[in-house]
Amino acid sequence: MGTMAGPLAAVLLAYLLGSIPFGIILTRLFGAGDLRAIGSGSIGATNVLRTGRKGLAAATLILDGLKGTAAVILCERLFPGTSGLAAIFALLGHLYPVWLKFNGGKGVATLFGILIGFSVVGDLHWAAPLAYAAAWIGLLLLIRYSSVAGMSAALVTPVVAAVLGRFDLALLFLGLGLLVLWKHRGNLDRLLSGTEPRIGAASNG
């Protein structure tokens, strides 16, 4: 049982950190309404942006990323060898927070934060989060589809990890990327039907 204590503690810590709904907390604190009743009902930065509060959206983006970073770093420091578990459960916490009846965000910012965490603890070269950011921001500026930018960035990550020779992390990131894609399935349907909103357009994507 002693050998299981560290991994179990890491799972719990990572999930709890990941499940903090910063989007809901910030929009309520600053009087922007109930985020779950706006747009897609997602708790992430893109939906916060639909409140018209760009500052709150930026803060949500940063904090959702930082909780992924914190989960990986803290778990690896406190319970060595648990960074992979921390990554999985931090993302699951964001996607499926128990406090919100398992209806959370889509994971793009949190996954980026997780990559930064791996780079900080030395498990991954900084090229991986930089490639993620380049794909995410570049596509967002180019086509203004937040969903396409986020999904593309998530799929770039395992490729970069494989190029860096970290095939173990490539498999982990592939799994995390597929979770992000799963949470975007509604966006995929709207993309196929031509009804997916671009950033700045009023819709419920």
Order of alpha helices (4+ residues) and beta strands (2+ residues): alpha-alpha-alpha-alpha-alpha-alpha-alpha-alpha-alpha-alpha
